[in-house]
Amino acid sequence: MGQASVEIGALLRGARCAKRLTQAQVGAACGYSASAVSRIEAGKLRLDWPSLLRFAAFLEIPLDQLRASAVPDTAAIATVAAGCRSQEEDEVRRRELLTGALAAGATAVVGTGPASAADAPDELEVSLFRLPDASPVPMTRLVAQVAAARQAFCATEYDRLRQVLPGLISSAEATRDVLTGRAREEANVAVARAYVLAAELATKQHSDAAWVAADRALSAARSSGVPVAVGEAARVLAIAMRRSGRPTAAVHLLTKEAAELDASRDLTGAVRTTLLLTGAYSAATGRDRHTALSLLGEAEQEADRRQAVPGLFTVEATRTQVDVYRIGVLNVLGTPDEAVDVAAGLDVSRMPTAERRARAWTDLARMWEALGDGRRTFAALRQVEREAPQEVRRPALRALTTGLLYGPTRIEGVREFAVRTGALAG
């Protein structure tokens, strides 16, 4: 996708967040699924001019601002706009485009012919369907490789993780397939954790591959019979469900899996706490304030009752983590003012990994953005960059940066930051 698509996506996301609408709500109003809106906002799906006008009208985006973001594609937009189709004709055209994109994606996956760059599925999605050949490896080596991949994720080394994941998954599956009994169960844990990492990475990239990876993770985890692995996999699957516009189903899955974990034991209890936190955020996404705050309260009690358990997969069951989730939940519920006191007592340095610290600063940036404090928003974004340079280039973070660029307050250093992080072409 060209820079214009990224700029337009950021503009749409900023307007949606300003109105405190979900992707599902915007999609329903404009004739798209929540998943499609996610891809539009990430710059992965390009809108034609009539469809873009519908989004702009619904989100009350001024036309001059819309044209400014679409400047690189002006010729293409003008061509489409000159022959404005009726709504019925536009729906027909959308179905044709969708059919063509699916066909192109299938072609790319099975390798029967070329696909255009615009229609090809993303790199991670393709790699999950075309895993490289691999031979079994000793379990000690496999466990070490999975641990190294987890460390890369926690250090936000996403480019390196993207390169090693396909081979790691293939090795894990090849190893699992030649084993039996307890050894096979242990290998299934490694398979599940490799796929959980793939799902986490895909979620960061707003990639539909998250669904595939999460589903495979949960299948392998259930085959292992290890409750912790099942909980980890259920969490990433629920996130994929939530991002596709199904927050209620995500909450149901998370609370069901949490109920099956033993809260009295440190490890399973800690995983249970992470499921409650993800459930709280999912409930908030569905505008269910009561359930969101109730699950947060339960998670807080769980975290206060036990010692911190180090080495959990990507989320720690600590009071600091609960506070970060509370800020995120209150942001999503549209009451960021209620999060200010929580933020005042938050010590981000207590978060154990760069990925989690970057996530905390991201939630703080969103809180200040919603409160109209551009300078504090920018300060939080700069903290994200210090913790995790690759994290700040994610579409969601670039959208926050773009919002500061076009916001009412002129902030020194924002334009340079936007160029450096890919939110604005240099």
C-alpha positions in Angstrom: 0.0 0.0 0.0 1.1 3.5 -0.7 1.8 6.2 1.8 -1.6 7.8 1.0 -3.4 4.7 2.2 -1.5 4.8 5.5 -2.3 8.5 5.9 -6.0 8.1 5.1 -6.1 5.1 7.5 -4.5 7.1 10.3 -7.0 10.0 9.6 -10.0 7.6 9.8 -8.8 6.0 12.9 -8.1 9.3 14.6 -11.6 10.5 13.8 -13.2 7.3 15.0 -11.3 7.4 18.3 -12.3 11.0 18.8 -15.9 10.0 18.5 -15.3 7.0 20.8 -16.7 4.5 18.2 -15.6 0.9 17.7 -14.5 -0.4 14.3 -17.6 -2.6 14.3 -19.8 0.5 14.7 -18.1 2.4 11.9 -18.1 -0.7 9.7 -21.8 -1.2 10.2 -22.6 2.4 9.2 -20.4 2.3 6.1 -21.0 -1.2 4.8 -17.8 -2.9 6.0 -16.9 -5.6 8.6 -14.9 -4.6 11.7 -11.9 -6.6 10.2 -12.1 -4.6 7.0 -12.1 -1.3 9.0 -9.1 -2.5 10.9 -7.2 -3.2 7.6 -8.3 0.2 6.2 -7.0 2.0 9.3 -3.7 0.1 9.0 -3.3 1.2 5.4 -3.7 -2.4 4.1 -7.0 -1.9 2.3 -7.6 1.0 0.0 -11.0 2.6 -0.4 -12.4 4.0 -3.6 -13.5 7.7 -3.5 -17.3 7.1 -3.0 -16.6 4.7 -0.1 -14.1 7.1 1.4 -16.7 9.9 1.2 -19.1 7.7 3.2 -16.5 7.2 5.9 -15.7 10.9 6.0 -19.4 11.9 6.2 -20.1 9.5 9.0 -17.0 10.5 10.9 -17.5 14.2 10.1 -14.0 14.6 8.5 -13.7 17.9 6.5 -13.2 17.3 2.8 -10.1 19.5 2.7 -8.5 17.4 5.3 -9.5 14.3 3.4 -8.0 15.6 0.2 -4.8 16.6 2.0 -4.3 13.0 3.1 -5.1 11.6 -0.3 -2.8 13.9 -2.3 -0.4 11.1 -3.6 -3.4 9.3 -5.1 -5.2 12.3 -6.5 -5.3 11.1 -10.1 -6.8 7.8 -9.1 -9.4 9.4 -6.9 -10.4 11.9 -9.5 -10.9 9.2 -12.0 -13.3 7.3 -9.7 -15.0 10.4 -8.5 -15.8 11.5 -12.1 -18.1 8.5 -12.6 -19.7 8.4 -9.2 -21.7 5.2 -9.0 -25.0 4.6 -7.2 -24.9 2.8 -3.9 -26.1 -0.4 -5.6 -23.4 -0.2 -8.2 -20.8 0.4 -5.5 -21.9 -2.6 -3.6 -21.6 -4.7 -6.7 -18.1 -3.3 -7.3 -17.1 -4.0 -3.7 -18.1 -7.7 -4.1 -16.1 -7.9 -7.3 -13.1 -6.5 -5.6 -13.5 -8.8 -2.6 -13.8 -11.8 -4.9 -10.7 -10.7 -6.8 -8.7 -10.2 -3.6 -9.7 -13.6 -2.3 -8.7 -15.2 -5.6 -5.4 -13.4 -5.6 -4.8 -14.5 -2.0 -5.5 -18.1 -2.7 -3.2 -18.0 -5.8 -0.4 -16.6 -3.7 -0.9 -19.2 -1.0 -0.9 -22.3 -3.2 1.7 -20.8 -5.6 -0.2 -21.3 -8.8 0.4 -17.9 -10.2 1.3 -14.3 -9.5 -0.7 -11.8 -7.4 -0.5 -8.1 -7.4 1.2 -6.4 -4.5 -2.0 -4.7 -3.5 -4.0 -7.9 -3.4 -1.4 -10.3 -1.9 -1.9 -11.4 1.7 0.6 -10.2 4.2 4.0 -12.0 4.7 3.1 -13.6 8.0 -0.2 -14.9 6.8 1.5 -16.5 3.8 4.2 -18.0 5.9 1.7 -19.8 8.2 0.3 -21.6 5.1 3.6 -22.3 3.5 5.9 -23.4 6.4 9.4 -24.5 5.4 10.5 -28.1 5.6 12.1 -29.0 8.9 13.5 -32.0 10.8 12.9 -33.0 14.4 15.3 -31.5 16.9 16.1 -32.5 20.5 13.5 -31.1 23.0 16.2 -29.2 24.9 17.1 -27.3 21.8 13.4 -26.7 20.9 12.6 -25.3 24.3 15.6 -23.0 24.1 14.6 -21.8 20.6 11.0 -21.0 21.9 12.5 -19.2 24.8 14.7 -17.1 22.5 11.8 -16.3 20.3 9.8 -15.1 23.4 12.7 -13.0 24.4 12.8 -11.4 21.0 9.1 -10.5 21.3 9.5 -9.1 24.8 12.4 -7.0 23.5 10.2 -5.8 20.6 12.6 -7.2 18.0 9.7 -7.9 15.7 11.7 -8.1 12.5 13.9 -10.8 13.8 10.9 -12.7 15.3 9.1 -12.6 11.9 12.2 -14.2 10.3 12.6 -17.0 12.8 9.0 -17.9 13.5 8.2 -20.0 10.4 11.3 -22.2 10.9 10.6 -22.5 14.6 7.0 -23.6 14.1 8.1 -26.2 11.5 10.7 -27.6 13.8 8.3 -27.8 16.7 5.7 -29.6 14.6 8.2 -32.0 13.1 9.5 -32.8 16.6 6.0 -33.3 18.0 5.0 -35.6 15.1 7.7 -38.2 15.8 7.1 -38.3 19.6 4.6 -40.2 21.7 3.3 -40.1 25.3 4.6 -37.4 27.7 7.3 -36.3 25.2 4.7 -35.5 22.6 2.7 -33.5 25.2 5.8 -31.4 26.0 6.4 -30.8 22.3 2.8 -29.7 21.9 3.4 -27.0 24.5 6.3 -25.8 22.4 4.1 -25.8 19.3 1.4 -23.9 21.1 3.8 -21.3 22.4 5.4 -20.8 19.0 1.9 -20.2 17.5 1.0 -17.9 20.4 4.0 -15.7 19.5 2.9 -15.7 15.9 -0.6 -14.6 17.0 0.8 -11.9 19.2 3.0 -10.6 16.3 0.1 -10.7 13.9 -2.0 -8.7 16.3 0.7 -6.1 16.5 0.5 -5.8 12.7 -3.3 -5.8 12.4 -2.9 -9.0 10.4 -5.7 -11.6 9.8 -3.0 -14.2 10.4 -3.7 -13.8 14.1 -6.9 -16.0 13.7 -4.9 -18.8 12.1 -2.1 -18.7 14.6 -4.3 -18.5 17.6 -6.5 -21.3 16.5 -3.5 -23.6 15.9 -2.1 -22.5 19.3 -5.2 -23.5 21.1 -5.4 -26.9 19.3 -1.9 -27.8 20.2 -2.3 -26.5 23.8 -5.4 -28.7 24.3 -3.5 -31.7 23.0 -0.8 -31.0 25.5 -3.2 -31.2 28.4 -1.2 -28.4 30.1 -3.6 -25.8 31.7 -1.1 -22.9 31.4 -0.6 -23.5 27.7 -4.4 -23.6 27.2 -4.8 -20.4 29.0 -2.1 -18.6 27.0 -3.6 -19.8 23.7 -7.2 -18.9 24.7 -6.0 -15.4 25.5 -4.6 -14.7 22.0 -7.6 -16.3 20.3 -9.9 -14.1 22.4 -7.9 -11.1 21.2 -8.4 -12.1 17.6 -12.2 -12.5 18.3 -12.3 -9.1 19.9 -10.5 -7.4 17.1 -12.9 -8.9 14.6 -15.9 -7.2 16.3 -16.9 -10.1 18.6 -16.1 -8.8 22.1 -18.9 -10.6 23.9 -17.8 -14.0 22.5 -14.2 -13.1 23.6 -15.4 -12.4 27.1 -17.3 -15.7 27.2 -14.2 -17.7 26.1 -11.9 -16.0 28.6 -14.2 -16.3 31.6 -14.9 -20.0 30.8 -11.1 -20.8 30.5 -10.4 -18.7 33.7 -13.0 -20.7 35.6 -11.2 -23.9 34.7 -7.8 -22.8 36.1 -6.9 -23.4 39.7 -6.7 -20.0 41.4 -4.9 -21.4 44.5 -1.7 -22.3 42.6 0.7 -19.6 41.7 1.3 -20.4 38.1 -2.3 -21.3 37.0 -3.6 -18.6 39.2 -1.4 -16.1 37.5 -2.5 -17.2 34.0 -6.1 -16.9 35.3 -5.4 -13.3 36.2 -4.1 -12.5 32.7 -7.3 -14.0 31.3 -9.4 -11.8 33.6 -7.5 -8.7 32.4 -7.9 -9.5 28.8 -11.6 -10.2 29.5 -12.0 -6.8 31.1 -10.5 -5.1 28.1 -12.7 -7.1 25.7 -15.8 -6.3 27.8 -14.9 -2.6 27.6 -14.6 -2.9 23.8 -18.2 -4.1 23.8 -19.2 -1.1 26.0 -20.0 -3.4 28.9 -18.8 -1.2 31.7 -20.1 -3.4 34.6 -18.4 -6.6 33.3 -15.2 -4.8 32.5 -14.8 -3.2 35.9 -16.0 -6.4 37.7 -13.3 -8.5 35.9 -10.7 -5.8 36.6 -11.6 -5.9 40.3 -11.3 -9.7 40.4 -7.9 -9.6 38.7 -6.7 -7.0 41.1 -7.7 -9.2 44.1 -5.9 -12.1 42.5 -2.7 -10.1 41.9 -2.7 -8.8 45.4 -3.0 -12.3 46.9 0.1 -13.9 45.5 3.7 -13.3 44.8 4.6 -12.1 41.2 5.2 -15.1 39.0 8.2 -14.4 36.7 8.4 -15.6 33.1 4.7 -15.7 32.2 4.3 -15.7 28.5 3.8 -12.0 27.5 1.6 -10.6 30.3 2.6 -10.5 34.0 0.0 -11.0 36.7 1.1 -8.1 38.9 -0.6 -5.0 40.4 1.3 -2.8 38.0 -0.1 -4.8 35.1 -3.6 -4.5 36.5 -3.2 -0.7 36.7 -2.1 -0.5 33.1 -5.1 -2.5 32.0 -7.3 -0.3 34.1 -6.1 2.8 32.2 -6.7 1.0 28.9 -10.2 -0.1 29.9 -11.2 3.4 31.0 -9.8 4.8 27.7 -12.0 2.3 25.7 -15.0 3.0 27.9 -14.7 6.7 27.0 -13.9 7.9 30.5 -10.1 8.6 30.4 -10.5 11.3 33.1 -11.1 8.4 35.6 -7.7 7.0 34.6 -5.7 10.1 35.5 -5.3 9.2 39.2 -4.3 5.6 38.3 -1.7 7.0 35.9 -0.3 9.3 38.6 0.6 6.3 40.7 1.9 4.2 37.9 5.6 3.3 37.8 6.1 2.0 34.3 9.7 1.0 35.1 8.3 -1.8 37.2 7.1 -3.5 34.0 9.5 -6.5 33.3 9.9 -6.2 29.5 10.3 -3.5 26.8 7.1 -4.7 25.1 5.0 -4.3 28.3 6.6 -0.9 29.1 5.9 0.3 25.5 2.3 -0.9 25.9 1.9 1.0 29.1 3.2 4.2 27.6 0.9 3.6 24.6 -2.1 3.5 26.9 -0.9 6.7 28.6 -0.6 8.4 25.2 -4.1 7.4 24.3 -5.4 8.7 27.6 -3.8 12.1 27.2 -4.9 12.2 23.5 -8.5 11.6 24.6 -8.1 14.4 27.2 -6.9 16.8 24.6 -3.4 17.1 26.0 -1.2 16.9 22.9 2.1 17.7 24.7 1.7 14.8 27.2 0.5 12.6 24.4 3.8 13.3 22.5 5.9 12.8 25.7 4.3 9.4 26.1 5.0 8.5 22.5 8.6 9.5 22.8 8.8 7.1 25.8 7.4 4.3 23.6 10.2 5.1 21.1 12.9 4.9 23.8 11.6 1.6 25.0 10.8 0.0 21.7 11.8 1.7 18.4 9.9 -1.0 16.3 6.8 -0.7 18.5 6.3 3.0 17.7 6.1 2.2 14.0 3.0 0.1 14.4 -0.1 1.5 12.6 -1.9 2.4 15.8 1.0 4.4 17.1 1.5 6.1 13.7 -2.1 7.1 13.8 -1.6 8.8 17.2 1.4 10.7 15.8 -0.6 11.8 12.7 -3.3 13.1 15.0 -0.8 15.3 16.7 0.5 16.5 13.4 -2.9 17.8 12.3 -4.1 18.7 15.8 -4.9 22.2 17.1 -1.7 22.5 19.1 1.7 23.0 17.5 4.2 20.8 19.3 7.9 21.1 18.7 9.5 17.9 17.4 6.3 16.2 16.3 7.1 16.4 12.5 10.6 15.1 12.9 9.2 12.3 15.1 6.5 11.5 12.5 9.1 11.2 9.7 11.5 9.1 11.9 8.7 6.7 12.9 7.1 6.4 9.4 3.9 8.3 10.2 4.9 10.9 7.6 7.0 10.6 4.4 10.3 12.3 4.7 
